[in-house]
């Protein structure tokens, strides 16, 4: 019997990071080694650190956690000759609403990520790494612990990695439920045993990260893409995508589609094709209303704005973001007031309370949206939602404030008629 | 305070993995693993984690209130977590949560009188493409309908 995956793969996918997912036993080191495993590490071991970083730069890989920062450039900021030891931190705190891809990368191909971490370690001469996994993903902590144990037992971690004399130790670290800890500096405070509060930048984590050591920090998917980049060359990876948007990424399609699932698509893939062909279109012949392109923090796109290629730059031009790859498809029946309220309930719950514009802003926005949803809305609330949100923009240490404000602004501006409908219904009731 | 041999082994390793003098880093993972065994973050547990990680009890206490999975009071033997965040919301997550409230006769963060089940409306847990999702303790359940939730709960009840 074929391996049961979370969703049926699509023939339209381009499999790079997910190429081993469907193979029986893909989570084991033997299967990984039989499928190109550690070819890239051995190759990287023969390269200079500068050449590794150049290859990653050539690949045009951009951070898959949400910010989309060029990975090679980020690596180049880590001072590899610093007298302080360098550390690697993996952000596996996947919690951006709409996103469920890092789960699969760890569950189906943990050794691919480990190899990516080892290559990053060569590039910055680091000898210890920590995988920060959200507490709700306990089963994945177990998967990673098993993979790490197996790698140690077979000589792919520890004092003599793959017989090359390179030394590296890798550990998992459990979170305990906090969206904010997906923000890289809050994650660093959390890994130090504190509340996850964002830090002022600079200094950036590359210079003073975990325990004030130079820290190379990337998302699970970013590390998982590294073996293919080194093995087949940065140029080959870059060529899969569009200029400055290299490679493929896992797109998590959820919501009103016939075949929701996680699919690996090249950067620049047409959004409407992803919805209609990869994910099988909208059920019941209903019309598309809107798309959240990359997790709940992204400004929402109206149906007529969705005929675009999915790359970081096009999405930015469209006033939104590619984010974390969490694409939520909404059909014409979706109540945008309810949707906006649920988004704000989330951010109000997750605001760490450090910055007042975020802590107070999310609370008040939630209150206003709640009363609107309960039929107590006032006409002036519509403009107040927008104004309050705009007052939060850029006034907080981390991106959570903006993440709460941006979708709200876009929903209020693009779907004012949904709010008007609530007011009209209230008038009828009176 | 003593834990099971497996947990003691885990904690012994945990305290060696961070850089020299940085045992405070073990506070959060130690709390969550210990909580699973003890049932809640008790005062005694706070003191114990503080002692092991070489920090003050206050430094442990202050993180307990921050992380949503850490709790001072015991939960049910089966902690039913229903996601109602956006991807779940639009495919019936909120209705599923309402159904769970009725089925268990408890509300958000409440426990049934027999101590078997507790309920929590949770934020996104990374199952968006297979929504609506429920996590019972650490087990994920995908594409959950009210009927499927009833079966899950009844099955756990019967297994008692």
Boltz contact constraints between the chains, C-beta under 6 A:
constraints:
  - contact:
      token1: [A, 6]
      token2: [B, 130]
      max_distance: 6.0
  - contact:
      token1: [A, 94]
      token2: [B, 126]
      max_distance: 6.0
  - contact:
      token1: [A, 95]
      token2: [B, 124]
      max_distance: 6.0
  - contact:
      token1: [A, 97]
      token2: [B, 85]
      max_distance: 6.0
  - contact:
      token1: [A, 97]
      token2: [B, 86]
      max_distance: 6.0
  - contact:
      token1: [A, 97]
      token2: [B, 124]
      max_distance: 6.0
  - contact:
      token1: [A, 98]
      token2: [B, 87]
      max_distance: 6.0
  - contact:
      token1: [A, 98]
      token2: [B, 128]
      max_distance: 6.0
  - contact:
      token1: [A, 100]
      token2: [B, 126]
      max_distance: 6.0
  - contact:
      token1: [A, 100]
      token2: [B, 127]
      max_distance: 6.0
  - contact:
      token1: [A, 100]
      token2: [B, 128]
      max_distance: 6.0
  - contact:
      token1: [A, 100]
      token2: [B, 129]
      max_distance: 6.0
  - contact:
      token1: [A, 103]
      token2: [B, 126]
      max_distance: 6.0
  - contact:
      token1: [A, 135]
      token2: [B, 32]
      max_distance: 6.0
  - contact:
      token1: [A, 135]
      token2: [B, 69]
      max_distance: 6.0
  - contact:
      token1: [A, 136]
      token2: [B, 125]
      max_distance: 6.0
  - contact:
      token1: [A, 138]
      token2: [B, 138]
      max_distance: 6.0
  - contact:
      token1: [A, 139]
      token2: [B, 138]
      max_distance: 6.0
  - contact:
      token1: [A, 171]
      token2: [B, 17]
      max_distance: 6.0
  - contact:
      token1: [A, 173]
      token2: [B, 29]
      max_distance: 6.0
  - contact:
      token1: [A, 174]
      token2: [B, 29]
      max_distance: 6.0
  - contact:
      token1: [A, 174]
      token2: [B, 32]
      max_distance: 6.0
  - contact:
      token1: [A, 176]
      token2: [B, 28]
      max_distance: 6.0
  - contact:
      token1: [A, 176]
      token2: [B, 32]
      max_distance: 6.0
  - contact:
      token1: [A, 176]
      token2: [B, 67]
      max_distance: 6.0
  - contact:
      token1: [A, 176]
      token2: [B, 69]
      max_distance: 6.0
  - contact:
      token1: [A, 176]
      token2: [B, 70]
      max_distance: 6.0
  - contact:
      token1: [A, 177]
      token2: [B, 67]
      max_distance: 6.0
  - contact:
      token1: [A, 177]
      token2: [B, 68]
      max_distance: 6.0
  - contact:
      token1: [A, 177]
      token2: [B, 69]
      max_distance: 6.0
  - contact:
      token1: [A, 178]
      token2: [B, 67]
      max_distance: 6.0
  - contact:
      token1: [A, 191]
      token2: [B, 25]
      max_distance: 6.0
  - contact:
      token1: [A, 192]
      token2: [B, 25]
      max_distance: 6.0
  - contact:
      token1: [A, 193]
      token2: [B, 24]
      max_distance: 6.0
  - contact:
      token1: [A, 193]
      token2: [B, 25]
      max_distance: 6.0
  - contact:
      token1: [A, 193]
      token2: [B, 27]
      max_distance: 6.0
  - contact:
      token1: [A, 195]
      token2: [B, 63]
      max_distance: 6.0
  - contact:
      token1: [A, 195]
      token2: [B, 66]
      max_distance: 6.0
  - contact:
      token1: [A, 211]
      token2: [B, 19]
      max_distance: 6.0
  - contact:
      token1: [A, 211]
      token2: [B, 22]
      max_distance: 6.0
  - contact:
      token1: [A, 252]
      token2: [B, 128]
      max_distance: 6.0
  - contact:
      token1: [A, 252]
      token2: [B, 129]
      max_distance: 6.0
  - contact:
      token1: [A, 254]
      token2: [B, 87]
      max_distance: 6.0
  - contact:
      token1: [A, 254]
      token2: [B, 128]
      max_distance: 6.0
  - contact:
      token1: [A, 254]
      token2: [B, 129]
      max_distance: 6.0
  - contact:
      token1: [A, 254]
      token2: [B, 131]
      max_distance: 6.0
  - contact:
      token1: [A, 255]
      token2: [B, 87]
      max_distance: 6.0
  - contact:
      token1: [A, 255]
      token2: [B, 90]
      max_distance: 6.0
  - contact:
      token1: [A, 260]
      token2: [B, 129]
      max_distance: 6.0
  - contact:
      token1: [A, 261]
      token2: [B, 129]
      max_distance: 6.0
  - contact:
      token1: [A, 262]
      token2: [B, 129]
      max_distance: 6.0
  - contact:
      token1: [A, 296]
      token2: [B, 86]
      max_distance: 6.0
  - contact:
      token1: [A, 328]
      token2: [B, 86]
      max_distance: 6.0
  - contact:
      token1: [A, 328]
      token2: [B, 87]
      max_distance: 6.0
  - contact:
      token1: [A, 342]
      token2: [B, 86]
      max_distance: 6.0
  - contact:
      token1: [A, 342]
      token2: [B, 89]
      max_distance: 6.0
  - contact:
      token1: [A, 346]
      token2: [B, 85]
      max_distance: 6.0
  - contact:
      token1: [A, 346]
      token2: [B, 123]
      max_distance: 6.0
